[in-house]
Amino acid sequence: MIEAVALTYGMLLSFVLSGASHNRKLERPNPPMLNYVGYVLFGATVTAALLLAGYGVWGMATGAALAV
């Protein structure tokens, strides 16, 4: 299941970044949907990074094994 989520995330991120890059080159504004999807992906990335960092700090502080 995690593979499907990772593939979907990667495809969406690739689409958003290439679309934004293309629009910047042509000096056009991004469509609102591209901005919304970009903000959602950015929020998901930051949330995952903070959760994983907190989990790592908790594991180091308690001496728990960080096996997944």
C-alpha positions, 0 to 999 in steps of 0.5 A: 500500500505504501508503494501506491501512495509513494508513486502517487505522491511522486507523480503529483509532485513531478507534475506540479513542479514541472508545471510551475517551472514551465509557467515561470519560463513563459511568465504566466501565472499558475492555475489555482488548482496547481497552487492548491495541489502544490500547497497540499503536497508541501503541507504533507511533506512538512508534516511527515518530516516533523512527525518522523523527526519527532519519532526519531528524537523520541526513540533516541531519548527513550532508547527504543529501537526504531525498527519499522 
